[in-house]
């Protein structure tokens, strides 16, 4: 009980934030390893002084840490604020069950749990891309094709990471949703299964398409790069320099070299790889790489990170002086890019059309079953019509199961209609039996007392008869015998009056068990009837009924007094049973009046109601008595108060501390 009164915080918010932070960190490590290989970064261009110089003073690993840290900070801040009520949902849920004041808060928590995975999916697609573009703008003033590929890789990793992580998050949030099952979601905007299916599959499909594009591009670049490298090596090896005497002649003769494409650029550099002549524009990154890293990389040159361009240096000796012939070539043509993207777009469109058609059909079949199930819950619309099985899969099995439920429901409805009158008659007879039992117990004591008084009178009569003519019997003795007789007669009158009161009190109860009788009665008569009918049961249980009247006992009410007495007695009986046989306990019968209602409260300090009973009380027939109870009592009590008095019944209950039932009767109806 103590655990439920003061629920331990599960720190659900921290769990979710840590889960996403760990997932982002793992994605960052994968990102760190994948990027150089997938985008064909040149050797020596990451985590070196060269990397730092060309990347605005940031090493490659620092860039990754910056992006991941920014992403974790943004996502954590958003989650920390938006999930602020989630840690205390158990406390709110407990208080709601006690006083119904936190329903809106719990509804918002449930709405958050239902929408959070989809919202996070959108967040993880947008925020990483924004962070990537920010970092790119920090290190360069323009966005190249290589930057576009980098953004695509970020999209792949972020989308894939969140899709996998959301599986765990959904399981985590499902525990909260189970605890909040009593909170209605009918006012939430419904998301169709078609939309949900598309939201789950389309991002993964996009990831597969983008990854396919990048993988094909990477493989093609490596193969085509090797081919072009060998082509230009052969060209430079066959280039004759024997007839060239100086650098000017070398510059004039490079036009004789056969270029693979008109877009390729030839250049000549001196021994320090300073460009002397070039047939096109070379990037600063390319030149810097040629000067600093090409010597240690087999004379190969790479252009900017991820750019589909490479180069080659070939040493030439003229009069003892070393020069270099060089070439810059694109290894991935625009035509190839358009061709691959066109094929992927066509395949994607076909896949999306097929997926959409499948999702639409699935949604339609599920919606048909859902609508039919809703009709089952509406007895006035229920027809028992079966659905046709149109597929041999889980949907087909669902329809078969629905048809079985449909048939069983129709059978059970007919059985319920047949047994309804029987149940009501059984309850009426049970109530009548309870009344008869109460009469028997209440009359047994006065009957035994009258019988004892009759025996006493008989003895006095014999004594008086034998004293006639006895000279020793004085007048005082006759008066004494007469006095004793009068006392016994007085006791018989008292017992007879009590028996008359009992019979009068139960007479109306027994009569109105079969038909209703609307009468006027006052609070005093109501309390008197309750006391008389419950006296024996309370006495046997050694429990005191403490009546507290905070209204004038002459206050008049209109309605069926016998039905009201039966409801109150049923609640007092339940309170007696809540003590589980513990003697010397108290039950309070409190009658109050507010501005518009008479409130009759029956309060005990017993075991209280279990949580599963509180959730279903007054909604269906439920009992805590096992096989000894039917659950009809409180269910019918609620119906009686609603029907005969236009009132209602509320309750407060706490396990181990007791239960209070409040019968609320509107004054305007009295």
C-alpha positions as CSV (number, residue, x, y, z in Angstrom):
1,X,0.0,0.0,0.0
2,X,2.8,2.4,0.9
3,X,4.4,1.8,-2.6
4,X,1.1,2.8,-4.3
5,X,0.5,5.8,-2.0
6,X,3.9,7.2,-2.8
7,X,4.9,5.8,-6.2
8,X,8.5,5.5,-6.9
9,X,9.6,7.7,-9.8
10,X,10.7,5.5,-12.7
11,X,12.4,8.4,-14.4
12,X,10.9,7.4,-17.7
13,X,12.0,10.7,-19.2
14,X,15.7,10.0,-18.4
15,X,15.4,6.5,-19.8
16,X,14.1,7.8,-23.1
17,X,16.7,10.6,-23.4
18,X,19.5,8.2,-22.6
19,X,18.2,5.7,-25.1
20,X,18.2,8.3,-27.9
21,X,21.6,9.7,-26.7
22,X,23.2,6.2,-26.8
23,X,21.6,5.5,-30.2
24,X,22.9,8.8,-31.6
25,X,26.4,8.1,-30.2
26,X,26.5,4.6,-31.8
27,X,25.3,6.1,-35.1
28,X,28.1,8.7,-34.7
29,X,30.7,5.9,-34.4
30,X,29.3,4.2,-37.5
31,X,29.2,7.5,-39.3
32,X,32.8,8.1,-38.4
33,X,33.9,4.8,-39.9
34,X,31.6,4.7,-43.0
35,X,31.9,8.2,-44.4
36,X,35.6,8.0,-45.6
37,X,35.0,4.7,-47.4
38,X,31.5,5.4,-48.8
39,X,32.5,8.8,-50.1
40,X,36.1,7.8,-51.2
41,X,38.0,10.3,-49.1
42,X,41.6,10.6,-50.2
43,X,44.3,9.0,-48.1
44,X,45.8,11.3,-45.5
45,X,42.9,13.7,-45.6
46,X,41.3,13.0,-42.2
47,X,42.7,13.6,-38.7
48,X,45.9,15.1,-40.0
49,X,47.3,18.6,-40.1
50,X,46.2,18.7,-43.8
51,X,42.6,18.0,-42.6
52,X,42.8,20.7,-40.0
53,X,44.1,23.3,-42.5
54,X,41.4,22.7,-45.1
55,X,38.5,22.3,-42.6
56,X,38.5,25.6,-40.8
57,X,40.7,24.3,-38.0
58,X,38.7,21.2,-37.3
59,X,39.9,17.6,-37.5
60,X,37.5,15.0,-39.0
61,X,36.8,13.5,-35.6
62,X,36.1,16.9,-34.1
63,X,33.5,17.6,-36.9
64,X,31.8,14.3,-36.0
65,X,31.8,15.1,-32.3
66,X,30.5,18.6,-33.0
67,X,27.6,17.2,-35.1
68,X,26.7,14.4,-32.6
69,X,27.0,16.7,-29.6
70,X,24.8,19.3,-31.2
71,X,22.2,16.6,-32.2
72,X,22.2,15.1,-28.7
73,X,21.9,18.5,-27.1
74,X,19.0,19.5,-29.3
75,X,17.1,16.2,-29.0
76,X,17.7,16.0,-25.3
77,X,16.5,19.5,-24.7
78,X,13.3,18.9,-26.7
79,X,12.6,15.6,-25.0
80,X,13.4,17.0,-21.5
81,X,10.8,19.7,-21.9
82,X,8.1,17.8,-23.8
83,X,8.3,14.8,-21.4
84,X,8.3,16.8,-18.2
85,X,5.1,15.1,-16.9
86,X,6.1,11.6,-17.8
87,X,8.3,10.9,-14.7
88,X,5.3,11.5,-12.4
89,X,2.6,9.7,-14.4
90,X,2.2,7.1,-11.6
91,X,1.5,9.8,-9.0
92,X,-0.9,11.6,-11.3
93,X,-2.6,8.3,-12.1
94,X,-3.0,7.5,-8.5
95,X,-4.4,10.9,-7.6
96,X,-6.8,10.7,-10.6
97,X,-8.2,7.5,-9.3
98,X,-8.8,9.1,-5.9
99,X,-10.3,12.5,-6.8
100,X,-10.6,12.7,-10.7
101,X,-8.6,16.0,-10.8
102,X,-5.7,14.9,-13.0
103,X,-7.7,13.4,-16.0
104,X,-6.5,16.1,-18.4
105,X,-2.8,15.7,-17.4
106,X,-3.1,11.9,-17.8
107,X,-4.8,12.4,-21.2
108,X,-1.9,14.6,-22.4
109,X,0.6,12.0,-21.1
110,X,-1.2,9.2,-23.0
111,X,-1.4,11.4,-26.1
112,X,2.3,12.1,-25.9
113,X,3.1,8.4,-25.5
114,X,1.0,7.5,-28.6
115,X,2.5,10.3,-30.8
116,X,6.1,10.4,-29.5
117,X,7.7,7.7,-31.8
118,X,6.4,9.4,-35.0
119,X,7.3,12.8,-33.8
120,X,10.8,11.7,-32.9
121,X,11.1,10.0,-36.3
122,X,10.3,13.3,-38.0
123,X,12.7,15.1,-35.6
124,X,15.6,12.8,-36.4
125,X,15.1,13.2,-40.1
126,X,15.1,17.0,-40.0
127,X,17.5,18.0,-37.2
128,X,20.5,15.9,-38.3
129,X,20.2,17.5,-41.8
130,X,20.1,21.0,-40.4
131,X,23.1,20.3,-38.1
132,X,25.0,18.9,-41.1
133,X,24.3,21.9,-43.3
134,X,25.4,24.2,-40.4
135,X,28.7,22.5,-40.1
136,X,29.2,22.5,-43.8
137,X,28.6,26.2,-44.0
138,X,31.1,26.7,-41.2
139,X,33.9,25.1,-43.1
140,X,33.2,26.1,-46.7
141,X,31.4,28.9,-48.4
142,X,29.7,26.6,-51.0
143,X,27.9,23.3,-51.1
144,X,29.3,20.8,-53.6
145,X,28.1,17.4,-54.9
146,X,30.3,15.8,-52.2
147,X,28.5,17.8,-49.5
148,X,25.2,16.6,-51.0
149,X,26.4,13.0,-50.7
150,X,27.4,13.7,-47.1
151,X,23.9,14.9,-46.3
152,X,22.5,11.7,-47.8
153,X,24.8,9.6,-45.6
154,X,23.6,11.6,-42.5
155,X,20.0,11.0,-43.6
156,X,20.6,7.2,-43.9
157,X,22.2,6.9,-40.5
158,X,19.8,9.1,-38.6
159,X,16.7,7.5,-40.2
160,X,18.0,4.0,-39.7
161,X,19.0,4.7,-36.1
162,X,15.7,6.2,-35.1
163,X,13.7,3.5,-36.8
164,X,15.5,0.8,-34.8
165,X,15.5,2.8,-31.6
166,X,11.8,3.5,-31.8
167,X,11.1,-0.3,-31.5
168,X,12.6,-0.2,-28.0
169,X,10.9,3.2,-27.2
170,X,7.5,1.8,-28.2
171,X,8.0,-1.1,-25.7
172,X,9.0,1.4,-23.0
173,X,6.0,3.6,-23.6
174,X,3.6,0.7,-23.8
175,X,4.1,0.2,-20.0
176,X,2.8,3.7,-19.5
177,X,-0.1,3.2,-21.9
178,X,-1.1,0.0,-20.0
179,X,-1.1,1.8,-16.7
180,X,-3.3,4.6,-18.3
181,X,-5.8,2.2,-19.9
182,X,-8.7,3.9,-18.0
183,X,-8.0,7.2,-19.8
184,X,-10.1,7.5,-22.9
185,X,-8.5,8.4,-26.2
186,X,-11.7,9.0,-28.2
187,X,-10.9,12.7,-28.7
188,X,-7.5,11.9,-30.2
189,X,-7.1,12.2,-34.0
190,X,-7.0,8.7,-35.3
191,X,-4.1,7.6,-37.5
192,X,-5.1,5.0,-40.1
193,X,-3.1,1.8,-40.3
194,X,-2.3,2.8,-43.9
195,X,-0.6,6.0,-42.8
196,X,1.2,4.3,-40.0
197,X,2.4,1.6,-42.3
198,X,3.7,4.1,-44.8
199,X,5.4,6.2,-42.1
200,X,7.3,3.1,-41.0
201,X,8.2,1.7,-44.4
202,X,8.7,4.7,-46.6
203,X,11.7,6.1,-44.5
204,X,13.4,2.6,-44.6
205,X,12.7,2.4,-48.3
206,X,14.2,5.8,-48.7
207,X,17.3,4.7,-46.7
208,X,17.7,1.6,-48.9
209,X,17.4,3.7,-52.1
210,X,19.9,6.3,-50.9
211,X,22.3,3.7,-49.7
212,X,22.1,1.8,-53.0
213,X,22.8,5.0,-54.8
214,X,25.8,5.8,-52.7
215,X,27.1,2.3,-52.8
216,X,26.8,2.1,-56.6
217,X,28.5,5.5,-56.9
218,X,31.4,4.5,-54.6
219,X,32.0,1.2,-56.4
220,X,31.8,2.9,-59.8
221,X,34.2,5.6,-58.8
222,X,36.8,3.1,-57.6
223,X,36.5,1.0,-60.8
224,X,36.5,4.0,-63.1
225,X,39.2,5.8,-61.1
226,X,41.6,2.8,-61.6
227,X,40.8,2.6,-65.3
228,X,41.5,6.3,-65.8
229,X,44.7,6.2,-63.7
230,X,46.1,3.4,-65.9
231,X,45.0,5.2,-69.0
232,X,47.0,8.3,-68.1
233,X,49.9,6.4,-66.8
234,X,50.2,4.8,-70.2
235,X,49.8,8.2,-71.9
236,X,52.5,9.8,-69.8
237,X,54.8,6.8,-70.2
238,X,54.5,6.9,-74.0
239,X,55.0,10.7,-74.1
240,X,58.5,11.4,-75.6
241,X,60.6,14.0,-73.8
242,X,63.8,13.2,-75.6
243,X,63.4,16.0,-78.1
244,X,62.3,18.5,-75.4
245,X,65.2,20.8,-74.2
246,X,63.4,23.2,-71.8
247,X,60.2,23.8,-70.0
248,X,58.7,26.0,-72.7
249,X,58.9,23.2,-75.2
250,X,57.3,20.9,-72.6
251,X,54.4,23.3,-72.0
252,X,53.8,23.6,-75.8
253,X,53.9,19.8,-76.3
254,X,51.3,18.7,-73.7
255,X,48.5,19.3,-76.2
256,X,49.7,16.1,-77.9
257,X,48.6,14.0,-74.9
258,X,45.3,12.1,-75.6
259,X,42.7,13.1,-73.1
260,X,39.9,10.6,-72.2
261,X,37.4,13.4,-71.9
262,X,37.4,17.1,-72.9
263,X,36.6,18.0,-69.2
264,X,39.9,16.6,-68.0
265,X,42.6,19.1,-67.1
266,X,46.3,18.7,-67.9
267,X,48.9,20.7,-66.0
268,X,52.7,21.0,-65.5
269,X,54.4,21.5,-62.2
270,X,57.9,22.2,-61.2
271,X,60.0,20.1,-58.7
272,X,58.1,21.7,-55.8
273,X,54.8,21.0,-57.5
274,X,54.0,24.6,-58.2
275,X,51.7,24.8,-61.1
276,X,53.4,26.2,-64.2
277,X,50.8,25.5,-66.8
278,X,47.2,24.2,-66.6
279,X,44.5,23.8,-69.2
280,X,41.7,24.4,-66.8
281,X,40.9,25.5,-63.3
282,X,42.2,23.4,-60.4
283,X,40.8,23.7,-56.8
284,X,43.0,24.8,-54.0
285,X,42.3,21.5,-52.2
286,X,43.6,19.6,-55.2
287,X,46.8,21.7,-55.5
288,X,47.4,21.5,-51.8
289,X,47.0,17.7,-51.8
290,X,49.4,17.4,-54.8
291,X,52.0,19.5,-53.0
292,X,51.8,17.8,-49.5
293,X,50.4,14.3,-49.9
294,X,50.9,13.0,-53.5
295,X,54.5,12.0,-53.0
296,X,53.6,9.6,-50.2
297,X,50.6,8.4,-52.1
298,X,52.1,6.9,-55.2
299,X,51.8,10.3,-57.0
300,X,48.0,10.1,-56.8
301,X,46.0,13.2,-56.1
302,X,42.5,13.5,-54.6
303,X,40.1,16.4,-54.9
304,X,37.9,17.8,-52.2
305,X,36.2,15.4,-49.7
306,X,33.9,13.1,-51.5
307,X,34.3,14.9,-54.9
308,X,34.2,12.4,-57.8
309,X,37.6,13.7,-59.1
310,X,41.2,12.4,-58.9
311,X,44.5,13.2,-60.4
312,X,47.9,11.8,-61.2
313,X,51.5,13.1,-61.3
314,X,54.2,11.8,-63.6
315,X,57.8,12.9,-63.1
316,X,59.7,14.2,-66.2
317,X,63.5,14.8,-66.3
318,X,64.6,17.7,-68.6
319,X,68.3,18.5,-68.6
320,X,68.7,17.1,-65.1
321,X,65.7,19.1,-63.8
322,X,62.6,17.3,-62.6
323,X,59.2,18.5,-63.7
324,X,55.8,16.8,-63.3
325,X,53.1,16.1,-65.9
326,X,49.7,16.0,-64.2
327,X,46.1,15.4,-65.0
328,X,42.8,16.1,-63.2
329,X,40.0,13.8,-64.2
330,X,36.3,13.3,-63.3
331,X,35.6,9.7,-62.4
332,X,31.9,10.1,-62.2
333,X,30.1,11.7,-65.1
334,X,26.9,13.7,-64.8
335,X,25.3,11.4,-67.4
336,X,26.0,8.4,-65.2
337,X,24.5,10.1,-62.1
338,X,21.3,11.0,-64.0
339,X,21.1,7.4,-65.4
340,X,21.4,5.8,-61.9
341,X,19.1,8.3,-60.2
342,X,16.5,7.9,-63.0
343,X,16.5,4.1,-62.6
344,X,16.2,4.5,-58.8
345,X,13.3,7.0,-59.1
346,X,11.4,4.6,-61.5
347,X,11.9,1.7,-59.1
348,X,11.0,3.8,-56.1
349,X,7.8,5.0,-57.8
350,X,6.8,1.4,-58.7
351,X,7.6,0.2,-55.1
352,X,5.6,3.1,-53.6
353,X,2.6,2.4,-55.8
354,X,2.6,-1.3,-54.9
355,X,3.2,-0.4,-51.2
356,X,0.4,2.2,-51.2
357,X,-2.0,-0.3,-52.9
358,X,-1.1,-3.0,-50.3
359,X,-1.5,-0.6,-47.4
360,X,-4.8,0.7,-48.7
361,X,-6.1,-2.8,-49.1
362,X,-4.9,-3.8,-45.6
363,X,-6.4,-0.7,-44.1
364,X,-9.7,-1.3,-45.8
365,X,-9.9,-4.9,-44.6
366,X,-9.0,-4.0,-41.0
367,X,-11.5,-1.1,-41.1
368,X,-14.2,-3.4,-42.2
369,X,-13.5,-5.7,-39.2
370,X,-13.3,-2.8,-36.8
371,X,-16.6,-1.3,-38.0
372,X,-18.3,-4.7,-37.7
373,X,-16.9,-5.1,-34.2
374,X,-18.2,-1.7,-33.2
375,X,-21.6,-2.8,-34.4
376,X,-21.4,-5.8,-32.0
377,X,-21.1,-3.4,-29.2
378,X,-24.3,-1.6,-30.3
379,X,-27.2,-4.0,-29.7
380,X,-29.7,-2.0,-31.6
381,X,-27.6,-2.3,-34.8
382,X,-26.4,-5.8,-34.3
383,X,-27.6,-8.1,-37.1
384,X,-25.3,-11.1,-36.8
385,X,-24.1,-10.7,-40.5
386,X,-20.9,-12.6,-41.3
387,X,-18.0,-11.2,-43.3
388,X,-16.5,-12.9,-46.4
389,X,-13.0,-14.3,-46.2
390,X,-11.0,-12.8,-49.1
391,X,-7.4,-13.8,-48.2
392,X,-5.5,-16.7,-46.7
393,X,-3.3,-14.7,-44.2
394,X,-3.6,-13.0,-40.8
395,X,-6.4,-10.8,-42.2
396,X,-8.3,-13.9,-43.3
397,X,-7.8,-15.4,-39.9
398,X,-9.0,-12.2,-38.3
399,X,-12.2,-12.3,-40.3
400,X,-12.7,-16.0,-39.4
401,X,-12.2,-15.1,-35.7
402,X,-14.6,-12.2,-36.1
403,X,-17.2,-14.5,-37.7
404,X,-16.8,-16.9,-34.7
405,X,-17.2,-14.0,-32.3
406,X,-20.2,-12.8,-34.3
407,X,-21.9,-16.2,-34.0
408,X,-21.1,-16.5,-30.3
409,X,-22.3,-12.9,-29.6
410,X,-25.6,-13.6,-31.3
411,X,-25.9,-16.8,-29.3
412,X,-25.0,-15.0,-26.0
413,X,-27.3,-12.1,-26.7
414,X,-30.2,-14.5,-27.1
415,X,-29.1,-16.3,-23.9
416,X,-28.9,-13.0,-22.1
417,X,-32.3,-12.0,-23.2
418,X,-33.6,-15.4,-22.1
419,X,-31.9,-15.2,-18.7
420,X,-32.4,-11.5,-17.9
421,X,-35.8,-11.9,-16.3
422,X,-34.5,-15.0,-14.5
423,X,-31.6,-13.0,-13.0
424,X,-33.9,-10.2,-11.9
425,X,-36.3,-12.7,-10.4
426,X,-33.4,-14.4,-8.7
427,X,-32.2,-11.1,-7.2
428,X,-35.8,-10.3,-6.2
429,X,-36.2,-13.6,-4.4
430,X,-32.7,-13.2,-2.9
431,X,-33.8,-9.8,-1.5
432,X,-37.0,-11.3,-0.3
433,X,-35.1,-14.2,1.4
434,X,-32.8,-11.6,3.0
435,X,-35.9,-9.8,4.4
436,X,-37.5,-13.0,5.6
437,X,-34.2,-14.0,7.3
438,X,-34.0,-10.5,8.9
439,X,-37.6,-10.8,10.1
440,X,-36.9,-14.3,11.6
441,X,-33.8,-13.0,13.4
442,X,-35.5,-9.9,14.6
443,X,-38.6,-11.7,15.9
444,X,-36.8,-14.6,17.4
445,X,-35.7,-12.7,20.5
446,X,-39.0,-11.0,21.4
447,X,-40.9,-14.3,20.8
448,X,-38.5,-16.1,23.2
449,X,-39.0,-13.3,25.7
450,X,-42.8,-13.4,25.4
451,X,-42.6,-17.2,25.8
452,X,-40.5,-16.7,28.9
453,X,-43.0,-14.1,30.2
454,X,-45.9,-16.5,29.6
455,X,-44.0,-19.2,31.7
456,X,-43.5,-16.6,34.4
457,X,-47.2,-15.7,34.4
458,X,-48.2,-19.3,34.5
459,X,-46.1,-19.9,37.5
460,X,-47.6,-16.8,39.2
461,X,-51.1,-18.0,38.3
462,X,-50.4,-21.4,39.9
463,X,-48.9,-19.8,42.9
464,X,-51.9,-17.4,43.3
465,X,-54.4,-20.3,42.8
466,X,-52.8,-22.4,45.5
467,X,-52.8,-19.4,47.9
468,X,-56.6,-19.0,47.8
469,X,-58.0,-19.9,51.3
470,X,-54.5,-20.0,52.8
471,X,-54.7,-18.1,56.1
472,X,-51.0,-17.5,56.1
473,X,-51.2,-15.5,52.8
474,X,-51.7,-11.9,53.6
475,X,-53.0,-9.1,51.5
476,X,-49.5,-7.9,51.0
477,X,-48.6,-11.2,49.5
478,X,-51.6,-10.9,47.0
479,X,-50.4,-7.4,46.1
480,X,-46.9,-8.7,45.5
481,X,-48.1,-11.5,43.2
482,X,-50.3,-9.0,41.3
483,X,-47.3,-6.7,40.9
484,X,-45.2,-9.5,39.5
485,X,-48.0,-10.3,37.1
486,X,-48.2,-6.7,35.9
487,X,-44.5,-6.6,35.3
488,X,-44.7,-9.7,33.1
489,X,-47.6,-8.2,31.2
490,X,-45.7,-5.0,30.7
491,X,-42.8,-6.9,29.2
492,X,-45.1,-8.8,26.9
493,X,-46.6,-5.5,25.7
494,X,-43.1,-4.1,25.0
495,X,-42.1,-7.1,23.0
496,X,-45.4,-7.1,21.1
497,X,-44.9,-3.4,20.2
498,X,-41.4,-4.1,19.0
499,X,-42.6,-7.1,16.9
500,X,-45.3,-4.8,15.4
501,X,-42.7,-2.2,14.5
502,X,-40.6,-4.8,12.7
503,X,-43.6,-6.2,10.8
504,X,-44.7,-2.7,9.8
505,X,-41.1,-1.8,8.6
506,X,-40.6,-4.9,6.4
507,X,-44.2,-5.0,5.1
508,X,-43.6,-2.2,2.6
509,X,-40.2,-3.7,1.7
510,X,-41.7,-7.1,0.8
511,X,-44.6,-5.6,-1.2
512,X,-42.4,-3.3,-3.3
513,X,-40.0,-6.0,-4.3
514,X,-42.4,-6.8,-7.1
515,X,-43.7,-3.3,-7.9
516,X,-42.6,0.2,-7.3
517,X,-44.4,2.6,-5.0
518,X,-43.6,6.3,-5.0
519,X,-44.4,7.8,-1.6
520,X,-43.3,10.7,0.6
521,X,-41.2,9.9,3.6
522,X,-38.9,11.8,6.0
523,X,-35.3,11.2,7.1
524,X,-36.4,9.9,10.5
525,X,-38.6,7.1,8.9
526,X,-35.7,6.2,6.5
527,X,-33.2,5.9,9.3
528,X,-35.7,3.9,11.5
529,X,-36.3,1.4,8.8
530,X,-32.6,0.9,8.1
531,X,-31.9,0.5,11.9
532,X,-34.7,-2.1,12.3
533,X,-33.7,-4.2,9.2
534,X,-30.0,-4.1,9.9
535,X,-30.1,-4.5,13.6
536,X,-29.7,-8.2,13.8
537,X,-26.9,-8.4,11.1
538,X,-25.0,-5.6,12.8
539,X,-25.4,-7.3,16.2
540,X,-24.2,-10.6,15.0
541,X,-21.1,-9.0,13.5
542,X,-20.5,-7.0,16.6
543,X,-20.5,-3.8,14.6
544,X,-22.0,-0.4,15.5
545,X,-24.0,1.7,13.0
546,X,-23.1,5.3,13.9
547,X,-25.9,7.6,12.5
548,X,-24.9,11.2,11.9
549,X,-27.7,13.5,10.8
550,X,-26.5,16.9,9.6
551,X,-30.1,17.7,8.3
552,X,-33.4,18.1,10.0
553,X,-34.8,14.6,10.5
554,X,-38.3,15.8,9.4
555,X,-36.9,16.7,5.9
556,X,-39.3,15.1,3.5
557,X,-38.2,13.1,0.4
558,X,-40.3,11.9,-2.5
559,X,-39.7,8.5,-4.0
560,X,-39.7,4.8,-3.4
561,X,-38.5,4.5,0.2
562,X,-38.3,0.7,0.1
563,X,-35.9,0.8,-2.9
564,X,-33.8,3.4,-1.1
565,X,-33.7,1.3,2.1
566,X,-32.7,-1.7,0.1
567,X,-29.8,0.2,-1.5
568,X,-28.6,1.5,1.8
569,X,-28.9,-1.9,3.5
570,X,-27.0,-3.5,0.7
571,X,-24.1,-1.0,1.1
572,X,-24.1,-1.5,4.9
573,X,-23.9,-5.3,4.4
574,X,-21.0,-4.8,2.0
575,X,-19.3,-2.6,4.7
576,X,-19.9,-5.3,7.3
577,X,-18.2,-7.8,5.0
578,X,-15.3,-5.5,4.4
579,X,-14.1,-6.0,8.0
580,X,-13.7,-9.7,7.3
581,X,-15.2,-10.8,10.7
582,X,-13.2,-8.3,12.8
583,X,-15.5,-7.4,15.8
584,X,-16.0,-4.0,17.5
585,X,-15.9,-1.9,14.4
586,X,-17.9,1.1,13.3
587,X,-19.9,2.0,10.2
588,X,-20.9,5.6,9.7
589,X,-24.3,6.5,8.1
590,X,-24.0,10.2,7.4
591,X,-26.7,12.3,5.9
592,X,-25.8,15.8,4.7
593,X,-27.4,18.5,2.6
594,X,-25.7,20.9,0.2
595,X,-27.2,23.6,-2.0
596,X,-28.9,21.2,-4.4
597,X,-28.5,17.6,-3.1
598,X,-29.2,15.3,-0.2
599,X,-26.1,13.2,0.3
600,X,-26.3,9.8,2.1
601,X,-22.9,8.5,2.9
602,X,-22.1,4.9,4.1
603,X,-18.5,4.9,5.4
604,X,-16.5,2.0,6.7
605,X,-12.8,1.6,7.7
606,X,-12.3,-1.9,6.3
607,X,-10.2,-3.5,3.6
608,X,-11.2,-1.2,0.8
609,X,-11.8,-2.1,-2.9
610,X,-9.1,-3.6,-5.1
611,X,-8.0,-1.5,-8.1
612,X,-9.6,-3.9,-10.7
613,X,-13.0,-3.6,-8.9
614,X,-12.9,0.2,-8.7
615,X,-12.3,0.4,-12.5
616,X,-15.4,-1.7,-13.2
617,X,-17.8,-0.7,-10.4
618,X,-21.2,0.4,-11.6
619,X,-20.2,-0.4,-15.2
620,X,-20.7,-4.1,-15.0
621,X,-21.6,-6.8,-12.4
622,X,-18.5,-7.4,-10.4
623,X,-18.0,-8.9,-6.9
624,X,-15.2,-9.3,-4.3
625,X,-17.0,-12.3,-2.7
626,X,-16.0,-14.9,-5.2
627,X,-18.5,-17.7,-5.7
628,X,-20.6,-16.3,-2.8
629,X,-21.5,-13.1,-4.8
630,X,-23.2,-12.3,-8.1
631,X,-22.2,-8.7,-8.4
632,X,-25.8,-7.7,-8.9
633,X,-26.1,-5.7,-5.7
634,X,-24.2,-2.6,-6.4
635,X,-25.0,-2.7,-10.1
636,X,-28.7,-2.7,-9.4
637,X,-28.3,-0.2,-6.6
638,X,-26.8,2.3,-9.1
639,X,-29.6,1.6,-11.5
640,X,-32.2,2.0,-8.8
641,X,-30.9,5.4,-7.7
642,X,-30.7,6.6,-11.3
643,X,-34.2,5.3,-12.2
644,X,-36.2,6.1,-9.1
645,X,-34.5,9.3,-7.8
646,X,-32.6,10.7,-10.9
647,X,-29.6,10.6,-8.6
648,X,-26.2,9.0,-8.7
649,X,-23.7,7.1,-6.6
650,X,-20.1,7.9,-6.1
651,X,-17.4,6.3,-4.1
652,X,-13.9,6.8,-2.6
653,X,-11.9,3.7,-1.6
654,X,-8.4,3.0,-0.6
655,X,-7.1,-0.5,0.0
656,X,-6.5,-1.0,3.7
657,X,-8.2,2.2,4.8
658,X,-11.8,1.8,3.9
659,X,-14.6,2.8,1.5
660,X,-17.2,5.5,1.4
661,X,-20.3,5.3,-0.9
662,X,-22.2,8.5,-1.5
663,X,-25.8,8.3,-2.6
664,X,-26.6,11.7,-4.2
665,X,-30.3,12.7,-4.4
666,X,-31.1,16.0,-6.2
667,X,-33.3,18.1,-4.0
668,X,-35.4,19.5,-6.9
669,X,-36.8,15.9,-7.4
670,X,-37.8,15.7,-3.7
